Amino acid sequence: MAEKPKTYLTSKQVRARYGDMSDMSLWRWCRDPRMGFPQPVRINRIKFWDEADLDAFDARVAGKVAA
């Protein structure tokens, strides 16, 4: 079975995904190990986030809220 290609999101897309958060908030989420927010991949000095990692983070956070 062929593996699904990864989808990468820019910081602008990630900020929009979480309610138009600021650059500083995104930076803080990435720096706080307690949050467990996915770390970006750098390609030509530009940060990208793997959409599958963000989906896993969302599911993990939703599980904590529901518990």
C-alpha positions as CSV (number, residue, x, y, z in Angstrom):
1,M,0.0,0.0,0.0
2,A,1.4,3.4,-0.9
3,E,2.1,5.8,1.9
4,K,0.2,9.0,1.9
5,P,2.4,12.0,1.2
6,K,3.0,14.4,4.1
7,T,1.2,17.7,4.2
8,Y,3.2,20.6,5.7
9,L,1.6,23.8,7.0
10,T,3.3,27.2,7.2
11,S,3.3,29.2,10.4
12,K,0.5,31.4,9.0
13,Q,-1.7,28.3,8.4
14,V,-0.9,26.9,11.9
15,R,-1.8,30.2,13.5
16,A,-5.1,30.3,11.5
17,R,-5.8,26.7,12.5
18,Y,-5.7,27.7,16.2
19,G,-7.8,30.8,16.0
20,D,-5.5,33.4,14.5
21,M,-3.0,33.2,17.3
22,S,0.0,35.5,17.3
23,D,3.5,34.7,16.2
24,M,4.6,35.0,19.9
25,S,1.9,32.5,21.1
26,L,3.0,30.0,18.5
27,W,6.6,30.5,19.6
28,R,5.6,30.0,23.2
29,W,3.7,26.8,22.4
30,C,6.8,25.4,20.6
31,R,9.1,26.3,23.6
32,D,6.9,24.9,26.4
33,P,7.7,21.2,26.8
34,R,4.6,20.7,29.0
35,M,2.4,21.5,26.0
36,G,3.9,18.8,23.8
37,F,3.2,20.9,20.7
38,P,4.8,19.5,17.6
39,Q,8.1,21.0,16.6
40,P,8.5,22.5,13.2
41,V,10.7,21.2,10.4
42,R,12.9,23.8,8.8
43,I,13.2,23.8,5.0
44,N,15.4,26.6,3.6
45,R,15.1,28.5,7.0
46,I,11.3,28.4,6.8
47,K,9.3,26.6,9.5
48,F,6.7,24.0,8.5
49,W,4.6,21.7,10.7
50,D,3.5,18.2,9.7
51,E,-0.3,18.2,9.6
52,A,-0.4,14.6,10.9
53,D,1.6,15.8,14.0
54,L,-0.9,18.6,14.6
55,D,-3.8,16.2,14.2
56,A,-2.2,13.9,16.8
57,F,-1.7,16.9,19.1
58,D,-5.3,18.0,18.8
59,A,-6.5,14.4,19.6
60,R,-4.2,14.3,22.6
61,V,-5.5,17.6,23.9
62,A,-9.1,16.7,23.3
63,G,-8.5,13.5,25.2
64,K,-7.2,15.4,28.2
65,V,-10.2,17.8,28.2
66,A,-12.7,15.0,28.0
67,A,-11.1,13.1,30.8
